[in-house]
Amino acid sequence: MRILAATLLACLPLTSFAAETYDERLQGFDYGWPVNTFRFESQRQPLEMAYLDVAPTGAAMAGTVVLLHGKNFCAGTWRDAITALSAAGYRVIAPDQVGFCKSSKPERYQYSFGQLAANTEALLAHLNLDSTQVNLVGHSMGGMLAARFALMYPQQLRTLALVNPIGLEDWKAKGVPWRSVDAWYANELKTSFDSIRKYQLDVYYGGDWTPEYEHWARMQAGMYAGTGKQAVAWSQALTSDMVFNQPVVYELPNLRVPTTLFIGQKDRTAIGRDLAPPALKATLGDYPALGKAAAAAIPGATLVTFDDLGHSPQVQDPKRFNATLLKALR
């Protein structure tokens, strides 16, 4: 009977088991390093930005790497990159932006990439970083933020790395219909592990799925399953509106920081794709073309492609991605 019961349990889908749940600050999910808190005031309210500050474990080099997460990711998602960078002698700073993961989720906040860049700059000032030795790495939405930071504070950066950044095309200008924050919010309230997995499987990973993707998808889903679901969904709605309405593509020629683009060629991410007419939908998120166009637009940019990877090369093939990133930093 025990063997039969075990066999039956093994046949059940993963979603049949009790899902892990977290509150709106992702308490209980371990990033692997102590989480620090930067307290500051913005838009007439006290806020908290969670961040990792990982010291080098190898021979210390003159430099710091700041890692900016994507919209469906957190500071902890950089786990393998943090380990590799620290071992190579870099100090690593990885914040959770306001509105995400372990940081504050204010009910009223005017989100903009300029505001998030200013928040990040305030954190770096708080940490007294040598501004001439900061290497900034941004993934997905974090790539949009990293580009904005580099436009606002170029003197503070040594290098810029953009990992499958979104915002390399203007979805609204291409004809993707606008939607209200209320509509974004209604969609966010429907989020579950199954919907996250389906989206990432189709858009991020080209139809492939591994236990590693599962770990990070359950991290995200746990916040929607917990007591802070409404706060998480509202913050995600506000930041979706920010991403859709603030493309960075037009300003890429103004970047003056040495830039490397890391582009997984199987990525098809495009915000608002679900509302696009079929003919338009088929053209969106063409990362092989978008990566080439971005590299051509950014003065002196270097383009690195991963033909077999998608939206998150640092998660899909950490060893190869980290080796490539370290080479670019050197």
C-alpha positions as CSV (number, residue, x, y, z in Angstrom):
1,M,0.0,0.0,0.0
2,R,2.8,2.4,0.8
3,I,4.4,1.8,-2.6
4,L,1.1,2.3,-4.3
5,A,0.5,5.6,-2.4
6,A,4.0,6.9,-3.2
7,T,3.4,6.0,-6.9
8,L,0.1,7.8,-6.9
9,L,1.7,10.9,-5.3
10,A,4.4,11.0,-7.9
11,C,1.8,11.1,-10.6
12,L,0.1,14.2,-9.2
13,P,1.0,17.5,-10.8
14,L,3.2,19.8,-8.7
15,T,0.4,22.3,-8.3
16,S,-1.6,19.6,-6.4
17,F,0.7,20.1,-3.4
18,A,0.4,22.9,-1.0
19,A,2.1,25.9,-2.5
20,E,4.6,27.9,-0.6
21,T,3.3,31.3,0.4
22,Y,5.0,34.6,1.3
23,D,3.8,38.0,2.4
24,E,4.2,41.1,0.3
25,R,7.8,41.5,1.5
26,L,8.8,37.9,0.6
27,Q,9.6,37.0,4.2
28,G,10.7,33.4,4.5
29,F,12.3,33.2,1.1
30,D,16.1,32.8,1.5
31,Y,18.4,34.7,-0.9
32,G,21.5,32.9,0.3
33,W,23.1,36.0,1.9
34,P,22.0,38.4,4.7
35,V,19.5,40.9,3.4
36,N,20.2,44.6,4.4
37,T,17.8,47.4,4.5
38,F,18.3,51.0,3.2
39,R,15.8,53.4,4.7
40,F,15.1,56.6,2.9
41,E,12.3,59.1,2.1
42,S,10.8,59.5,-1.3
43,Q,7.6,61.2,-2.5
44,R,6.7,62.3,1.1
45,Q,6.8,58.8,2.6
46,P,9.4,56.6,4.4
47,L,10.5,53.6,2.3
48,E,12.8,50.6,2.6
49,M,14.9,49.1,-0.1
50,A,16.2,45.6,0.6
51,Y,19.6,44.8,-0.9
52,L,22.4,42.2,-0.8
53,D,26.0,43.4,-0.2
54,V,28.3,40.5,-0.8
55,A,32.0,40.9,-0.2
56,P,34.6,39.3,-2.5
57,T,35.7,35.8,-1.5
58,G,38.6,35.7,-4.0
59,A,41.5,38.1,-4.3
60,A,39.9,41.5,-4.1
61,M,39.8,43.6,-7.3
62,A,39.2,47.3,-7.7
63,G,35.6,47.2,-8.5
64,T,32.0,46.7,-7.6
65,V,29.2,45.1,-9.6
66,V,25.6,46.3,-9.1
67,L,23.0,43.9,-10.3
68,L,19.5,45.1,-11.2
69,H,16.7,42.6,-11.4
70,G,13.9,42.2,-13.9
71,K,10.1,42.7,-13.3
72,N,9.4,39.1,-12.6
73,F,12.6,38.5,-10.7
74,C,14.3,39.6,-7.5
75,A,17.8,40.3,-6.2
76,G,18.1,36.6,-5.2
77,T,17.6,35.5,-8.7
78,W,21.2,36.6,-9.4
79,R,22.4,33.9,-7.0
80,D,24.8,32.1,-9.4
81,A,26.1,35.4,-10.8
82,I,26.7,36.8,-7.3
83,T,28.7,33.6,-6.4
84,A,30.8,33.8,-9.5
85,L,31.5,37.6,-9.3
86,S,32.4,37.3,-5.6
87,A,34.8,34.5,-6.2
88,A,36.4,36.6,-9.0
89,G,37.1,39.3,-6.4
90,Y,34.2,41.7,-7.0
91,R,32.0,43.3,-4.3
92,V,28.4,42.7,-5.4
93,I,25.4,44.9,-4.6
94,A,22.0,43.6,-5.6
95,P,18.9,45.7,-4.6
96,D,15.3,44.9,-4.7
97,Q,13.7,48.0,-6.2
98,V,10.8,49.7,-4.4
99,G,7.6,47.9,-5.3
100,F,9.4,44.5,-5.7
101,C,10.2,41.4,-3.6
102,K,11.6,42.3,-0.1
103,S,11.3,46.1,-0.5
104,S,8.4,48.5,0.3
105,K,5.3,48.4,-1.8
106,P,3.7,51.8,-1.3
107,E,0.1,52.1,-2.2
108,R,0.7,55.5,-3.8
109,Y,3.9,56.0,-5.7
110,Q,4.6,57.6,-9.1
111,Y,6.8,55.0,-10.6
112,S,9.3,56.0,-13.3
113,F,12.7,54.7,-14.3
114,G,14.1,58.1,-13.4
115,Q,12.8,57.7,-9.8
116,L,14.1,54.1,-9.5
117,A,17.4,55.2,-10.8
118,A,17.5,58.0,-8.2
119,N,16.6,55.5,-5.5
120,T,19.5,53.3,-6.7
121,E,21.9,56.2,-6.8
122,A,20.9,57.1,-3.2
123,L,21.7,53.5,-2.1
124,L,25.1,53.6,-3.8
125,A,25.8,57.0,-2.1
126,H,24.7,55.5,1.2
127,L,27.3,52.7,0.7
128,N,30.1,55.2,-0.2
129,L,31.0,53.4,-3.3
130,D,33.9,54.5,-5.5
131,S,31.9,55.9,-8.3
132,T,34.6,55.4,-10.9
133,Q,34.7,51.6,-10.3
134,V,31.0,50.6,-10.5
135,N,30.0,48.1,-13.1
136,L,26.2,48.1,-13.7
137,V,24.4,45.0,-14.9
138,G,20.6,45.0,-15.6
139,H,18.4,42.2,-16.7
140,S,15.0,42.5,-18.4
141,M,13.2,45.5,-16.8
142,G,16.4,46.0,-14.9
143,G,18.0,46.6,-18.3
144,M,15.7,49.5,-18.9
145,L,16.5,50.8,-15.4
146,A,20.3,50.3,-16.0
147,A,20.1,52.3,-19.2
148,R,18.2,55.1,-17.5
149,F,20.8,55.1,-14.7
150,A,23.6,55.3,-17.2
151,L,21.9,58.2,-19.0
152,M,21.4,60.1,-15.7
153,Y,24.7,59.2,-13.9
154,P,27.3,58.3,-16.6
155,Q,30.1,59.6,-14.4
156,Q,29.4,57.0,-11.8
157,L,29.9,54.0,-14.1
158,R,32.9,52.1,-15.4
159,T,30.9,49.7,-17.6
160,L,27.2,48.9,-18.5
161,A,25.9,45.4,-19.2
162,L,22.3,44.8,-20.5
163,V,21.0,41.3,-20.3
164,N,18.0,40.7,-22.5
165,P,16.7,44.2,-21.7
166,I,13.1,44.9,-22.5
167,G,12.1,48.3,-23.9
168,L,14.2,47.8,-27.0
169,E,11.0,48.5,-29.0
170,D,8.1,50.9,-28.4
171,W,5.1,48.6,-28.1
172,K,2.6,51.4,-28.0
173,A,4.0,53.1,-31.1
174,K,3.9,49.8,-32.9
175,G,0.2,49.5,-32.2
176,V,-0.1,47.5,-29.0
177,P,-3.3,48.9,-27.3
178,W,-3.0,50.9,-24.2
179,R,-4.6,49.6,-21.0
180,S,-5.4,51.3,-17.7
181,V,-3.7,50.6,-14.4
182,D,-7.0,49.1,-13.2
183,A,-6.9,46.6,-16.1
184,W,-3.3,45.7,-15.3
185,Y,-4.3,45.2,-11.7
186,A,-7.2,42.9,-12.7
187,N,-4.9,40.8,-14.7
188,E,-2.3,40.6,-11.9
189,L,-4.9,39.3,-9.5
190,K,-5.3,36.2,-11.7
191,T,-1.6,35.4,-11.4
192,S,-0.8,31.8,-10.2
193,F,2.1,29.4,-10.4
194,D,0.4,27.8,-13.4
195,S,0.0,31.1,-15.3
196,I,3.6,32.1,-14.5
197,R,4.9,28.8,-15.7
198,K,2.9,29.0,-18.9
199,Y,4.1,32.5,-19.7
200,Q,7.7,31.8,-18.9
201,L,7.7,28.5,-20.8
202,D,6.2,30.2,-23.9
203,V,8.0,33.5,-23.8
204,Y,11.2,33.2,-21.8
205,Y,12.5,29.7,-22.4
206,G,11.4,28.5,-25.8
207,G,9.3,25.6,-24.6
208,D,12.0,24.1,-22.2
209,W,11.4,23.8,-18.5
210,T,13.8,22.8,-15.7
211,P,13.7,22.5,-11.9
212,E,15.8,25.7,-11.7
213,Y,13.1,27.7,-13.4
214,E,10.6,26.2,-11.1
215,H,12.4,27.5,-8.0
216,W,12.2,31.1,-9.2
217,A,8.7,30.8,-10.5
218,R,7.5,29.5,-7.2
219,M,9.2,32.4,-5.5
220,Q,7.1,34.8,-7.6
221,A,3.9,32.8,-7.3
222,G,4.3,32.6,-3.5
223,M,3.8,36.3,-3.1
224,Y,0.5,36.1,-5.1
225,A,-0.7,33.2,-2.9
226,G,0.1,35.0,0.4
227,T,-1.6,37.6,2.6
228,G,-0.1,40.5,0.6
229,K,-1.5,39.5,-2.8
230,Q,-3.3,42.8,-3.3
231,A,-0.3,44.9,-2.5
232,V,1.9,42.8,-4.8
233,A,-0.6,42.9,-7.6
234,W,-1.0,46.7,-7.3
235,S,2.7,47.3,-7.4
236,Q,3.1,45.1,-10.4
237,A,0.2,46.9,-12.1
238,L,1.8,50.3,-11.5
239,T,5.2,49.1,-12.7
240,S,3.7,47.5,-15.8
241,D,2.2,50.8,-16.7
242,M,5.7,52.4,-16.2
243,V,7.4,49.8,-18.5
244,F,4.8,50.1,-21.2
245,N,4.8,53.9,-21.3
246,Q,8.6,54.6,-20.8
247,P,10.6,52.9,-23.6
248,V,14.3,53.6,-23.5
249,V,14.9,52.6,-27.2
250,Y,14.9,56.2,-28.4
251,E,17.7,57.2,-26.1
252,L,20.2,54.4,-26.7
253,P,22.4,56.6,-29.0
254,N,22.9,58.9,-26.0
255,L,24.6,56.3,-23.9
256,R,28.3,57.2,-23.2
257,V,29.3,54.3,-21.0
258,P,31.1,51.2,-22.5
259,T,28.2,48.8,-23.0
260,T,27.9,45.1,-23.6
261,L,24.6,43.5,-24.7
262,F,23.9,39.9,-23.7
263,I,21.0,38.6,-25.8
264,G,19.5,35.1,-25.6
265,Q,18.1,34.6,-29.0
266,K,15.1,32.5,-28.1
267,D,13.5,35.4,-26.0
268,R,10.2,36.7,-27.2
269,T,9.2,39.1,-24.4
270,A,6.9,41.9,-25.3
271,I,4.8,43.8,-22.8
272,G,1.1,43.9,-23.8
273,R,1.5,41.2,-26.4
274,D,-1.8,39.6,-25.3
275,L,-3.7,42.6,-26.5
276,A,-1.9,42.9,-29.9
277,P,-3.6,41.9,-33.1
278,P,-2.3,38.6,-34.4
279,A,-0.3,40.1,-37.3
280,L,1.4,42.5,-34.9
281,K,1.9,39.9,-32.2
282,A,3.9,37.8,-34.5
283,T,6.5,40.6,-35.0
284,L,7.0,41.6,-31.3
285,G,9.9,40.5,-29.1
286,D,12.1,39.6,-32.0
287,Y,15.3,39.6,-29.9
288,P,17.7,38.5,-32.7
289,A,16.7,41.7,-34.5
290,L,16.3,43.9,-31.5
291,G,19.7,43.0,-30.1
292,K,21.4,43.9,-33.4
293,A,19.5,47.1,-33.6
294,A,20.4,48.1,-30.0
295,A,24.0,47.3,-30.5
296,A,24.1,49.4,-33.6
297,A,22.4,52.3,-31.8
298,I,24.7,52.4,-28.7
299,P,28.1,54.0,-29.5
300,G,30.8,51.4,-29.4
301,A,28.6,48.6,-28.0
302,T,29.6,45.0,-28.0
303,L,26.9,42.3,-28.8
304,V,27.1,38.8,-27.2
305,T,24.5,36.3,-28.3
306,F,23.4,33.0,-26.9
307,D,21.7,31.1,-29.8
308,D,20.2,28.4,-27.6
309,L,19.1,30.5,-24.6
310,G,16.1,32.8,-24.0
311,H,15.2,35.7,-21.7
312,S,17.3,34.7,-18.7
313,P,20.7,33.3,-19.8
314,Q,22.1,33.9,-16.2
315,V,19.5,31.4,-15.0
316,Q,19.5,29.0,-17.9
317,D,23.2,28.5,-18.3
318,P,24.9,30.2,-15.3
319,K,28.4,28.8,-16.0
320,R,28.5,30.0,-19.6
321,F,26.9,33.3,-18.8
322,N,29.1,34.1,-15.8
323,A,32.2,33.3,-17.8
324,T,31.1,35.7,-20.5
325,L,30.2,38.4,-18.1
326,L,33.5,38.2,-16.3
327,K,35.3,38.4,-19.6
328,A,33.4,41.5,-20.5
329,L,34.1,43.1,-17.1
330,R,37.8,42.6,-17.5
